[in-house]
Structure formats: structure tokens, C-alpha cells
Amino acid sequence: MSQRHGLSTRSIHAGEAPDPSTGAHGVPIYQNATFAFRSYEGVQAWREGAPHFHYARDGNPTIRCLEL
């Protein structure tokens, strides 16, 4: 079965590889209100300006993907 996918299917999946941990092709909708830091050092780095998702009103992975 080697049929060629249509333009719509190819357009949806163009330029994106499956997520390495889940295998998902599409960006999930993150509905979290808050995001955890993995360490205290991560908190310190964020306070010094390193990017990190910390509160949904300030952005989340879904919004970030749409901005790109």
C-alpha cells in the first residue's frame, strides 16, 4: 500500500517530526495553570532571565508553538 498522501495531509505534517517522548504528530493543548521547575537552580536561572513556562497567563507550550 504505497499511496501518495494528498496536499492537505502533507501540509499538516510538513516540517515537524513526531514528539520523541510521545510519538504525537500534533502539538498537544496544554491546559496547565502552573508549571514545575525541576530544581532550585532552574528557579534561580528563571529569575535571572532564562526562559521557562511558569504560569499559563504568561504563555505555555501551546501558545509558544503558535507564535513560532
WOFENCOR-V841857 format. One record per backbone hydrogen bond with DSSP energy under -1.0 kcal/mol. NH is the residue of the N-H (numbers start at 0). CO is the residue of the C=O. E is the energy in kcal/mol with one decimal. If there is no record, write none. Layout:
nh=NH co=CO e=E
nh=NH co=CO e=E
//
This chain:
nh=9 co=5 e=-2.3
nh=10 co=6 e=-2.5
nh=11 co=7 e=-2.1
nh=12 co=8 e=-1.5
nh=15 co=12 e=-1.2
nh=18 co=23 e=-2.6
nh=22 co=18 e=-2.5
nh=34 co=53 e=-1.1
nh=42 co=38 e=-1.3
nh=43 co=39 e=-2.4
nh=44 co=40 e=-2.6
nh=45 co=41 e=-2.2
nh=46 co=42 e=-2.4
nh=47 co=43 e=-1.2
nh=48 co=45 e=-1.7
nh=49 co=44 e=-2.6
nh=55 co=32 e=-2.4
nh=57 co=54 e=-1.6
nh=58 co=55 e=-1.6
nh=63 co=59 e=-2.6
nh=64 co=60 e=-1.9
nh=65 co=61 e=-1.7
nh=66 co=62 e=-1.9
nh=67 co=63 e=-1.3
//
